[in-house]
Amino acid sequence: MSRIVRIVAVGCGLIGGVVASQGPEFSQQYRQRLGGGIDELKQVLARFDADARAHGETPQSAIARLRSNADDLAGRQGAAMQGNLDRLARLETHRQQMVDAGPFGRVALMVRDGDVDIMNAAYGDFEPAVPVTQEGLLSTAFGFVVVWGGILVLAGFVRSLFRRRAPASANRA
């Protein structure tokens, strides 16, 4: 195999490794935002709970009261507060699934079931980082091997297509 192909394969493999290493890093930044979203929703709901209790209501009865109010603004606030409760439950379940999934499963779970709003916010602020975790280092190695090996296999295949075979009569002489 030509030296140029090997050099290109190593260079592209390094790029592939760097790109692959960012999956676990993005997942880590996503998990931080997920935790922040959960903390903020808990504060909003704690204030609502305190206000409801100050008026002799449970949070659920206060939401029902707001939703059934003839005033459109109050009704919308009741629906929004119910949405906050539902979202908190979804995010907490997702965070627990991320914890249970383990290092490599977290990336797949985030891609498959991640909260789109949190993922978009994490992407908007994403800062690439050098992987120092086992997960990051293994992702880097995997990305390198896949791209490097893929280029070498592809180059070998292309070369075999253009390789001239000696005529059968030349082999008999």
Secondary structure as a PSIPRED ss2 file (coil, helix, strand):
# PSIPRED VFORMAT (PSIPRED V4.0)

   1 M C   1.000  0.000  0.000
   2 S C   1.000  0.000  0.000
   3 R H   0.000  1.000  0.000
   4 I H   0.000  1.000  0.000
   5 V H   0.000  1.000  0.000
   6 R H   0.000  1.000  0.000
   7 I H   0.000  1.000  0.000
   8 V H   0.000  1.000  0.000
   9 A H   0.000  1.000  0.000
  10 V H   0.000  1.000  0.000
  11 G H   0.000  1.000  0.000
  12 C H   0.000  1.000  0.000
  13 G H   0.000  1.000  0.000
  14 L H   0.000  1.000  0.000
  15 I H   0.000  1.000  0.000
  16 G H   0.000  1.000  0.000
  17 G H   0.000  1.000  0.000
  18 V H   0.000  1.000  0.000
  19 V H   0.000  1.000  0.000
  20 A H   0.000  1.000  0.000
  21 S H   0.000  1.000  0.000
  22 Q H   0.000  1.000  0.000
  23 G H   0.000  1.000  0.000
  24 P H   0.000  1.000  0.000
  25 E H   0.000  1.000  0.000
  26 F H   0.000  1.000  0.000
  27 S H   0.000  1.000  0.000
  28 Q H   0.000  1.000  0.000
  29 Q H   0.000  1.000  0.000
  30 Y H   0.000  1.000  0.000
  31 R H   0.000  1.000  0.000
  32 Q H   0.000  1.000  0.000
  33 R H   0.000  1.000  0.000
  34 L H   0.000  1.000  0.000
  35 G H   0.000  1.000  0.000
  36 G H   0.000  1.000  0.000
  37 G H   0.000  1.000  0.000
  38 I H   0.000  1.000  0.000
  39 D H   0.000  1.000  0.000
  40 E H   0.000  1.000  0.000
  41 L H   0.000  1.000  0.000
  42 K H   0.000  1.000  0.000
  43 Q H   0.000  1.000  0.000
  44 V H   0.000  1.000  0.000
  45 L H   0.000  1.000  0.000
  46 A H   0.000  1.000  0.000
  47 R H   0.000  1.000  0.000
  48 F H   0.000  1.000  0.000
  49 D H   0.000  1.000  0.000
  50 A H   0.000  1.000  0.000
  51 D H   0.000  1.000  0.000
  52 A H   0.000  1.000  0.000
  53 R H   0.000  1.000  0.000
  54 A H   0.000  1.000  0.000
  55 H C   1.000  0.000  0.000
  56 G C   1.000  0.000  0.000
  57 E C   1.000  0.000  0.000
  58 T C   1.000  0.000  0.000
  59 P H   0.000  1.000  0.000
  60 Q H   0.000  1.000  0.000
  61 S H   0.000  1.000  0.000
  62 A H   0.000  1.000  0.000
  63 I H   0.000  1.000  0.000
  64 A H   0.000  1.000  0.000
  65 R H   0.000  1.000  0.000
  66 L H   0.000  1.000  0.000
  67 R H   0.000  1.000  0.000
  68 S H   0.000  1.000  0.000
  69 N C   1.000  0.000  0.000
  70 A C   1.000  0.000  0.000
  71 D C   1.000  0.000  0.000
  72 D H   0.000  1.000  0.000
  73 L H   0.000  1.000  0.000
  74 A H   0.000  1.000  0.000
  75 G H   0.000  1.000  0.000
  76 R H   0.000  1.000  0.000
  77 Q H   0.000  1.000  0.000
  78 G H   0.000  1.000  0.000
  79 A H   0.000  1.000  0.000
  80 A H   0.000  1.000  0.000
  81 M H   0.000  1.000  0.000
  82 Q H   0.000  1.000  0.000
  83 G H   0.000  1.000  0.000
  84 N H   0.000  1.000  0.000
  85 L H   0.000  1.000  0.000
  86 D H   0.000  1.000  0.000
  87 R H   0.000  1.000  0.000
  88 L H   0.000  1.000  0.000
  89 A H   0.000  1.000  0.000
  90 R H   0.000  1.000  0.000
  91 L H   0.000  1.000  0.000
  92 E H   0.000  1.000  0.000
  93 T H   0.000  1.000  0.000
  94 H H   0.000  1.000  0.000
  95 R H   0.000  1.000  0.000
  96 Q H   0.000  1.000  0.000
  97 Q H   0.000  1.000  0.000
  98 M H   0.000  1.000  0.000
  99 V H   0.000  1.000  0.000
 100 D H   0.000  1.000  0.000
 101 A H   0.000  1.000  0.000
 102 G H   0.000  1.000  0.000
 103 P H   0.000  1.000  0.000
 104 F H   0.000  1.000  0.000
 105 G H   0.000  1.000  0.000
 106 R H   0.000  1.000  0.000
 107 V H   0.000  1.000  0.000
 108 A H   0.000  1.000  0.000
 109 L H   0.000  1.000  0.000
 110 M H   0.000  1.000  0.000
 111 V H   0.000  1.000  0.000
 112 R H   0.000  1.000  0.000
 113 D H   0.000  1.000  0.000
 114 G C   1.000  0.000  0.000
 115 D C   1.000  0.000  0.000
 116 V H   0.000  1.000  0.000
 117 D H   0.000  1.000  0.000
 118 I H   0.000  1.000  0.000
 119 M H   0.000  1.000  0.000
 120 N H   0.000  1.000  0.000
 121 A H   0.000  1.000  0.000
 122 A H   0.000  1.000  0.000
 123 Y H   0.000  1.000  0.000
 124 G H   0.000  1.000  0.000
 125 D H   0.000  1.000  0.000
 126 F C   1.000  0.000  0.000
 127 E C   1.000  0.000  0.000
 128 P C   1.000  0.000  0.000
 129 A C   1.000  0.000  0.000
 130 V C   1.000  0.000  0.000
 131 P C   1.000  0.000  0.000
 132 V C   1.000  0.000  0.000
 133 T C   1.000  0.000  0.000
 134 Q H   0.000  1.000  0.000
 135 E H   0.000  1.000  0.000
 136 G H   0.000  1.000  0.000
 137 L H   0.000  1.000  0.000
 138 L H   0.000  1.000  0.000
 139 S H   0.000  1.000  0.000
 140 T H   0.000  1.000  0.000
 141 A H   0.000  1.000  0.000
 142 F H   0.000  1.000  0.000
 143 G H   0.000  1.000  0.000
 144 F H   0.000  1.000  0.000
 145 V H   0.000  1.000  0.000
 146 V H   0.000  1.000  0.000
 147 V H   0.000  1.000  0.000
 148 W H   0.000  1.000  0.000
 149 G H   0.000  1.000  0.000
 150 G H   0.000  1.000  0.000
 151 I H   0.000  1.000  0.000
 152 L H   0.000  1.000  0.000
 153 V H   0.000  1.000  0.000
 154 L H   0.000  1.000  0.000
 155 A H   0.000  1.000  0.000
 156 G H   0.000  1.000  0.000
 157 F H   0.000  1.000  0.000
 158 V H   0.000  1.000  0.000
 159 R H   0.000  1.000  0.000
 160 S H   0.000  1.000  0.000
 161 L H   0.000  1.000  0.000
 162 F H   0.000  1.000  0.000
 163 R C   1.000  0.000  0.000
 164 R C   1.000  0.000  0.000
 165 R C   1.000  0.000  0.000
 166 A C   1.000  0.000  0.000
 167 P C   1.000  0.000  0.000
 168 A H   0.000  1.000  0.000
 169 S H   0.000  1.000  0.000
 170 A H   0.000  1.000  0.000
 171 N H   0.000  1.000  0.000
 172 R H   0.000  1.000  0.000
 173 A C   1.000  0.000  0.000
